[in-house]
């Protein structure tokens, strides 16, 4: 009798364990909704200071926007913390996002590793947080280079992709190049993206899979777009684009692969504009933090993106923490100038 009971318990244990594991994996699988939509919220530059009431605004922003928008995925695009203790502060923010029980991912900004812990240490500290999809490709420079497939309503075939890139911090090769300032996305990272993109394209019968890219520091093309008379943009351009002085070619690679429809960044707190540059949407998120750093006293918020399964379109808007919205646009149609038609 004891042996039979032991065997029954063993079967139940393994069956339950298998079910729990399958459920956990299913919870991490991103899929378009039954109506064919998929919604992403981008929070950026929370700049949370440990035990500082000014950071309450950042947490309130996260809660208000998530409650209003009910997204399928949350992405934090860097500068998540802005004080010591680095690990405890970072875990506090990531654990808070996890409480909403919505899949999320993050990329690092230029400030995150300045408070007593490297980016790799921060990544390791939150590797087991529930609902986190953040990882990093082995052998690729940086600590948050990842791909997130979004499956169709059938939960079987990849219908869209999210790329996360580590945009690094200060130029690590300043002595070598003689150019100071912010770093650029490295050639090895671009090669990783190209390999990954080609693989998904091949699996999709030779047709590029519609994709979005998220990282912290904007590409130089964000500035180029503003000087092009054929470019229409929406939103605020309240400060110069603080990109790397060097252009490493990621935008060109995206054009060559033909998959990326939109690039989303943060870093420049007083910019939230979106522009169509050579048929790729270049868009800032909305500053999401409190008054721990500069923000021109604007209401904080987040950028929302909605995709449609099987379509190369981006519906995007800014949701402010006071509940209002602005910059409600559809890419590409709302970005076409009359002279371009």
C-alpha positions in Angstrom: 0.0 0.0 0.0 2.8 2.4 0.9 4.6 1.6 -2.4 1.4 2.3 -4.4 0.8 5.5 -2.5 4.4 6.6 -3.2 4.0 5.8 -6.9 0.8 7.8 -7.1 2.4 10.7 -5.4 5.3 10.5 -7.7 3.0 10.6 -10.8 1.1 13.5 -9.4 4.3 15.4 -8.6 5.8 15.0 -12.0 2.5 15.7 -13.8 1.9 18.8 -11.7 5.5 19.9 -12.2 5.1 19.4 -16.0 1.8 21.4 -15.9 3.4 24.2 -13.9 6.4 24.3 -16.2 4.1 24.4 -19.3 2.0 27.1 -17.8 5.0 29.2 -16.9 6.3 28.8 -20.5 2.8 29.7 -21.9 2.7 32.8 -19.7 5.9 33.9 -21.4 4.7 33.3 -24.9 3.7 36.5 -26.6 0.7 36.2 -28.9 -1.6 38.5 -30.9 -5.0 38.9 -29.3 -8.1 37.3 -30.8 -8.9 40.6 -32.5 -5.5 40.6 -34.2 -3.9 43.4 -32.1 -0.8 43.4 -29.8 -0.2 46.4 -27.5 3.2 47.5 -26.1 3.9 50.1 -23.4 7.4 51.8 -23.4 8.5 53.4 -20.1 11.8 55.2 -20.3 14.2 57.1 -18.0 12.4 56.4 -14.7 15.6 57.6 -12.9 14.4 56.2 -9.6 16.3 57.5 -6.6 16.3 55.2 -3.5 13.9 56.2 -0.8 13.2 59.6 -2.4 9.6 60.7 -2.6 10.3 62.4 -5.9 10.4 58.9 -7.4 6.9 58.2 -6.3 5.8 59.9 -9.5 7.6 57.3 -11.6 5.9 54.4 -9.8 2.5 56.2 -10.1 3.1 56.7 -13.8 3.8 53.0 -14.3 0.6 52.1 -12.5 -1.7 54.6 -14.1 -0.6 53.9 -17.7 -0.7 50.1 -17.3 -4.2 50.3 -15.7 -5.4 52.5 -18.6 -3.8 50.7 -21.5 -3.8 47.0 -20.4 -0.8 46.1 -22.6 0.4 42.7 -23.8 4.0 43.7 -23.2 5.9 46.3 -21.2 9.4 47.5 -22.2 11.6 49.8 -20.1 14.2 51.5 -22.3 17.0 52.3 -19.8 18.1 54.7 -17.1 15.8 52.8 -14.7 17.7 53.9 -11.6 19.6 57.0 -10.5 21.2 56.3 -7.1 22.8 53.7 -4.8 22.3 51.1 -3.7 22.3 50.0 -7.3 21.2 46.4 -7.0 18.5 47.0 -4.3 17.2 50.0 -6.2 17.1 48.1 -9.5 15.3 45.1 -8.0 12.7 47.4 -6.4 11.7 48.8 -9.8 11.8 45.5 -11.6 9.9 43.7 -8.9 7.3 46.5 -9.0 6.7 46.1 -12.7 6.4 42.3 -12.1 3.5 42.8 -9.7 1.2 43.7 -12.7 1.6 40.1 -14.0 2.3 41.3 -17.6 5.3 40.1 -19.6 8.0 42.7 -19.7 11.6 43.3 -20.8 14.1 46.0 -20.3 17.3 47.4 -21.9 20.0 49.3 -20.0 20.7 53.0 -20.3 23.9 54.9 -19.8 23.3 55.6 -16.1 22.1 52.2 -14.7 25.6 50.8 -14.0 26.9 54.0 -12.3 25.7 53.1 -8.8 27.9 50.3 -7.5 26.8 47.5 -9.8 27.6 46.7 -13.4 24.9 46.0 -15.9 25.7 42.3 -15.8 25.3 42.3 -12.0 22.0 44.0 -12.3 20.8 41.6 -15.0 21.8 38.6 -12.8 20.1 40.1 -9.8 16.7 40.0 -11.5 17.0 37.0 -13.7 14.4 35.0 -11.8 11.8 37.8 -11.5 8.4 36.5 -12.7 7.1 37.8 -16.1 10.6 39.1 -17.1 11.5 38.1 -20.7 14.9 39.9 -20.6 17.9 38.0 -21.7 21.1 38.6 -23.6 22.5 36.8 -26.6 25.8 35.0 -25.6 28.9 36.3 -27.2 27.4 39.6 -28.3 28.7 42.8 -26.7 26.4 44.2 -24.0 24.0 42.9 -21.5 20.5 43.1 -23.1 20.6 42.0 -26.7 17.5 39.9 -27.2 14.7 38.9 -29.6 11.1 38.4 -28.6 8.9 36.6 -31.1 5.2 37.5 -31.2 3.1 34.6 -32.3 -0.2 34.8 -34.2 -3.6 34.2 -32.8 -3.0 30.5 -33.5 0.0 30.6 -31.1 2.1 28.7 -33.6 3.8 31.0 -36.2 5.9 34.1 -35.5 4.0 37.1 -36.9 6.2 39.9 -35.4 9.5 40.4 -33.6 10.9 42.7 -30.9 14.6 43.4 -30.9 16.3 44.7 -27.8 19.8 46.3 -28.1 22.3 47.4 -25.5 23.3 50.9 -26.6 26.0 51.1 -24.0 27.2 54.3 -22.2 30.2 56.6 -22.8 32.4 55.8 -25.8 34.7 53.0 -24.6 36.9 53.6 -27.6 37.3 57.3 -27.1 41.1 57.0 -26.8 41.3 54.9 -29.9 39.0 57.0 -32.1 39.7 60.4 -30.6 35.9 60.9 -30.4 34.3 61.4 -27.0 30.7 61.2 -26.1 28.1 58.4 -26.1 28.9 55.0 -27.5 27.4 53.3 -30.5 25.9 49.9 -31.2 28.8 47.7 -32.1 29.4 45.8 -35.3 29.2 42.5 -33.5 25.7 43.5 -32.3 24.7 44.5 -35.9 26.0 41.2 -37.2 24.0 39.3 -34.6 20.8 41.2 -35.6 21.5 40.5 -39.3 21.9 36.8 -38.6 18.8 36.7 -36.5 16.8 38.6 -39.0 17.8 36.4 -41.9 16.9 33.3 -39.9 13.4 34.5 -39.2 13.0 35.7 -42.9 14.0 32.2 -44.1 11.6 30.6 -41.7 8.9 32.9 -43.1 9.3 31.8 -46.6 11.7 34.6 -47.6 9.4 37.4 -46.4 10.8 39.6 -43.6 8.9 39.4 -40.4 7.6 42.8 -39.2 9.8 44.0 -36.4 10.3 46.8 -33.8 13.6 47.7 -32.1 14.0 49.1 -28.6 17.1 50.7 -27.0 18.2 53.6 -24.9 20.4 56.0 -26.8 19.0 57.3 -30.2 20.7 56.7 -33.5 22.2 59.6 -35.4 19.3 59.2 -37.9 16.9 60.7 -35.2 18.7 64.0 -35.9 19.0 63.5 -39.6 15.2 63.1 -39.8 14.7 66.6 -38.4 16.8 68.3 -41.1 15.0 66.5 -44.0 12.3 68.7 -45.5 10.5 65.5 -46.8 10.0 64.2 -43.2 6.8 64.7 -41.2 7.1 64.3 -37.5 4.7 64.6 -34.5 5.5 65.5 -30.9 8.0 67.5 -29.0 11.6 68.2 -30.0 12.7 70.1 -26.9 16.5 69.4 -27.0 19.2 68.3 -29.4 19.5 64.6 -30.2 22.2 63.2 -27.9 23.3 60.2 -30.1 26.8 58.9 -30.7 28.9 61.1 -32.9 29.8 58.0 -34.8 27.3 56.1 -37.0 27.9 52.4 -36.8 25.4 51.4 -39.5 22.5 49.8 -37.6 19.9 51.8 -39.5 21.4 50.8 -42.8 21.4 47.2 -41.7 17.7 47.5 -40.8 16.9 48.9 -44.3 18.8 46.1 -45.9 17.0 43.4 -44.0 13.6 45.0 -44.5 12.0 43.8 -41.3 12.2 46.7 -38.8 9.3 49.1 -39.1 10.0 51.2 -36.0 12.8 52.1 -33.7 12.1 53.3 -30.1 14.5 54.9 -27.7 14.7 57.3 -24.7 17.7 59.2 -23.2 16.6 62.7 -24.3 14.0 63.6 -21.7 12.5 66.6 -23.5 12.0 64.8 -26.8 9.0 62.6 -27.5 8.6 63.0 -31.2 8.1 60.4 -33.9 9.3 60.7 -37.5 9.2 58.7 -40.7 12.7 58.4 -42.0 13.1 56.3 -45.2 10.0 54.3 -44.2 11.2 53.4 -40.7 9.4 55.1 -37.8 11.9 56.7 -35.4 10.2 57.5 -32.1 11.1 58.6 -28.7 9.3 57.3 -25.7 7.8 59.7 -23.2 9.9 60.6 -20.1 8.4 58.4 -17.3 10.3 59.5 -14.2 9.8 62.1 -11.5 11.7 65.3 -10.8 14.9 63.5 -9.8 16.6 64.8 -13.0 15.7 67.4 -15.7 12.4 67.0 -17.5 11.3 70.5 -18.4 8.4 70.1 -15.9 6.4 68.1 -18.4 3.8 65.6 -17.3 5.4 62.2 -17.4 4.0 59.2 -19.3 4.8 56.5 -21.8 4.6 55.6 -25.5 2.1 53.1 -26.5 2.4 51.0 -29.7 -0.3 48.7 -31.2 0.5 46.2 -33.9 -2.0 44.4 -36.2 -1.3 40.8 -37.1 -0.3 40.5 -40.8 0.1 44.2 -41.3 3.2 46.5 -41.6 1.6 49.3 -39.7 2.2 50.9 -36.3 -0.6 52.7 -34.3 1.1 54.8 -31.7 0.3 57.4 -29.1 1.6 59.0 -25.9 -0.3 58.2 -22.7 0.3 60.7 -20.0 0.1 59.8 -16.3 -2.8 62.2 -15.9 -4.9 59.9 -18.2 -4.8 62.1 -21.3 -3.3 61.2 -24.6 -1.6 62.9 -27.5 0.2 62.2 -30.8 -2.3 59.5 -31.9 -0.9 58.5 -35.3 -0.9 55.6 -37.7 2.3 54.7 -39.5 2.9 55.0 -42.4 -0.2 56.8 -43.6 -0.2 59.8 -41.2 3.5 60.5 -42.0 3.1 60.8 -45.8 3.5 64.4 -47.0 1.1 65.5 -49.8 4.1 66.1 -52.0 5.1 62.4 -51.6 1.8 61.0 -52.7 
